[in-house]
Amino acid sequence: MKTLKALRIKIKIGELWVSPELHVLLTREDNLYVTRCLDFTVSSHGQNETDALKSLAESIKEYILTAIENSNTANIYDPAHNMYWRMFNEQETKQLNKSFKRSLSKSIIMESPKKFEQLTAEVTYA
């Protein structure tokens, strides 16, 4: 199993419902792309990343529908094993590190550190 990506996604089911942010781990196993939703312990696969994610969305839809039909939405959150969360966190850290380095290299900050030093830092929420 090779870890490819850590994704934070939302699933939209028609105009009725949009999920909160879900954690998805994308791996490559043999010749398949495997997607695991770590919040529901639901997984799926496909021949490429797009197919695997579409298949996962359908699997999550069925998982939620089953919970509704069985009046079991109170127990719908079923986190994956810690091993997968660790893999997700490691991959997400690698991705964020690359993104951070890219943003700095493309920024004027690299060209004018004196100007950067004089600016005020502020917090915004994502």
Residue, then its C-alpha position, 0 to 999 in steps of 0.5 A: m500500500k502506497t499513500l498518495k494523498a490526504l484529502r479533506i472533502k465534503i459530500k453533496i447529496g443532491e440539494l438535500w445535504v452537504s456533509p461536514e468536512l470528511h477526512v479521506l486517505l487515497t492509497r495505491e494498492d496493486n493496480l487500484y486507487v483506494t479511498r478511505c473515509l476515516d470518519f465513517t470507516v467506509s472505503s472504495h476503489g477505482q481505476n484512477e483517483t476520480d473514479a475512486l472518489k466517485s465510488l467513495a461518495e456513493s458508498i458514503k451515501e449508502y452508509i448514511l442511508t442505511a443509518i437513517e433507515n435503521s434509525n441509527t444516525a446517533n452512531i454514524y461516526d465510526p472513526a478508522h483505525n489509528m494506523y490510517w489516521r497516522m498515515f493521513n496526518e503524515q501525508e497531510t503534513k508532507q502536502l502542507n510543507k510542499s504548499f508552504k514552500r511553494s507559497l514562499s518561493k512565489s511570494i514577494i517576501m523572498e525579494s524584500p525581507k525588510k518590507f516583510e519585517q515591518l508588516t503587522a501579522e494578523v489572524t484570519y480563520a479558514 
